[in-house]
Amino acid sequence: MTPIWSASSTGARRDGHFEWRRQRLIAAGFAATLAGRLADDASVDLHELLILLDRDCPPELAARILAPLDAR
């Protein structure tokens, strides 16, 4: 199975926001593994992910919608 989000780390762990982002995504309904991958990429717009979830978009689909086109 191809990962939904396979972008490499852009430094979210280095600036201390990783755990906060990961916990926020898990609380919103993302699986821990996917939340970790999304939280680790500082280019992921956390707010846009949460907006999609607020509009009843499933977490995995929200991640796919916001994934960069070249991530395939």
Protein Blocks (a to p, Z undefined) as FASTA:
>chain_A
ZZfblcdcehlmmnopmmmmmmmmmmnopafklmmmmmmmmkbcfklmmmmmmnopafkl
mmmmmpcfklZZ
